[in-house]
Amino acid sequence: MVDESNTDHTRKSKFESEMMKKAELIFVPLTGTSHLAPTLEFASNLMDSDDRISITVLLMKVLPFGSSMTESVIASHPRIRFIDVPQLDYPPAQLLRTSPEGYFSVFSEKNTPHVKNLVRDIIVSSDSSSSSVTGLVVDLLLISLIDAAIELNLPCYTFSPFSGGFVSLLLYLSTRDDDDDDEFQYSDSDLIVPGFVNPVPVSDLDPALFNKDGYIAYIKISKKLMDVKGVILNTFSELEQYSLNSFSGGQNPTVYTVGPLLHLNGQPNSDLDEADRQKILKWLDDQPETSVVFLCFGTAGNFSPAQVKEIATGLEQSECRFLWSLRVSSPHDRRSTTTNNDDVLPEGFMERELGLSVEMRLDSGRKDDGDHIVAADEIARAVRCAMDGDSGIRKKVKEMSEIARKSMLQGGSSFESITRFIDMNF
């Protein structure tokens, strides 16, 4: 006769043991704000979803200069343990100016041994606690760091703040002729990429693909993608279903769509004066609902003086209210000539637009080369189209924003994807 009480006790003990098991994930993000912020939001979402998970982030000062915005992003995540990688080897600074992608690639290769030693130390220390290190998550542009995980027999993942379409382009690169190490050349021909709905004009590809160092860096990433256990994307399946379908089958890694990841509770940027910040918020509060167009071109968005003038003129012609995050050049960017917004804006622009707009001034890193200028009238047409309350574009955006919101709720596509990723760690 089976002693059911003992069987039940065994099952209960096993269940309690599983519930007591803790998993520690180690993240190595790129510390630029546009990469760091979504990475930390994802890490926080993991801890919110399952209290058995803890997160350790290895901070590598990838760039030779710091950012107060980076510090504010880190400060907004007190539950995460941050460890500075103490010893770093840097590529030549010239490479950062000519090819940021190439710089990040060489940086990650040079510093893989340092990360490996630190990860090994964390694994050893966790062996004496109730938790175990279950994986290493590295930024897509630092993907060479997965070699540290492979050597330590640790599951490795890569986190991408880019679109699924961009990652599908990287996977396409891995299928090019292995003997073809030449970067792309500008042409009028079209390229068929499995993750893109339509053929892509070669001239519209990422500029890094036309640069020798950038192209080599992307080729390395495309091949490293085959070695990861999963690719974590800051997107949601309903937004990029066609691109995501291109990942299925073959030897492609598992894809986890975990977005949209929004940094909504961060601390204010200390580079922005608090009085200016309050002025901007008050101005926005005073405007009619959905009446303001926001222009922000990311942490690398710094345009030539000629393009800034065209944008400003286009905004004036559109007669729409706007908030423009206009970046001036960084002292670390020798290519940039724009040092003050007043030098590049049309004469009298700020006086004419007073009451209709607010301008934010921030430091910048990169700028366009001035070869491709979008004309003011084209910008004005695009702004008016986007702000037209009856336009199909605006309705589609509103519809997709609601789908995005629901994707993060229980039962939503991203919620379920995060759950699957968590299950991989237990």
Secondary structure by P-SEA (a helix, b strand, c coil): ccaaaaaaaaaaaaaaaaaabbbbbbbbcccccccaaaaaaaaaaaaaacccbbbbbbbbcccccccaaaaaaaaacccbbbbbccbbbbccaaaaaacaaaaaaaaaaacaaaaaaaaaaaaaaaccccccccbbbbcccccccaaaaaaacbbbbbbbcccaaaaaaaaaaaacccccccccccccbbbbbccccccccccccccccccaaaaaaaaaaaaacccccbbbbcccccccaaaaaaaccccccccccccccccccccccccccaaaaaaaaaaaaacccccbbbbbccccccccaaaaaaaaaaaaaaccccccccccccccccccccccccccccccccccccccbbbbbbbbcccccccccccaaaaaaaaaaaaccccaaaaaaaaaaaaaaaccccccaaaaaaaaaaaaac
